[in-house]
Amino acid sequence: MSATNPNDKLVRMANQIALFFRSYPEREAVAGVHDHIVAFWTPKMRRDLEGYADEAGDRLDPLVQKALDGKPATESPVRPATRDPQLAGQGASDAG
């Protein structure tokens, strides 16, 4: 029985983010995945995922693969106050 690579959890988490953004146009979805990972993942998590991306191959959603290629030219479909924890309280709530 082979051991599971701890980076497989990062792949699963990134793929879940991509699944959320799947309904948006591709360029917006890629930006959404990118912005979410940058805003909410630790630098170590991002480095580990980037370093594991080639090994993960087609197990990594294509939206995630594109999101790891650098800052997207398109804006995320998620409002800035919602996608950046540093802006909490500045219109981030959907309540009301």
Buried (B, 14 or more C-beta within 10 A) or exposed (E): EEEEEEBEEBBEBBBEBBEBBEEBEEBBBBBBBBBBBBBEBEEEBBEBBEEBBEEBEEEBBEBBBBBBEEEBEBEBBBEBBBBBEEBEEEEBEEEE
